[in-house]
Amino acid sequence: MVLSINVAVLLAVIIVVRLRLRLRRRTEARSRNDEKLTVVIVLVFGVLIAPTAFGKTVLDVVGQLAQGVTQSGSP
């Protein structure tokens, strides 16, 4: 029996778990290494989902939001 794990799904689970743990321990300061690891995980996740249909949808939504914010600020 072969078990295959999608790396993007695995990283998404890791991100959610790390965020839940972070929300629980608000009073503790985060170390620089902890922050760097979070940034690296999120960047790798973004690179993995970028070429997928989901990644393109996210890009379109974020682009539309940014365009709406830009247009709302102009007279």
Buried (B, 14 or more C-beta within 10 A) or exposed (E): EEEEEEEBEEBBEBBEEBEEEEEEEEEEEEEEEEEEBBEEBBEEBEEBBEEEEEBEEBEEEEEEEEEEEEEEEEE
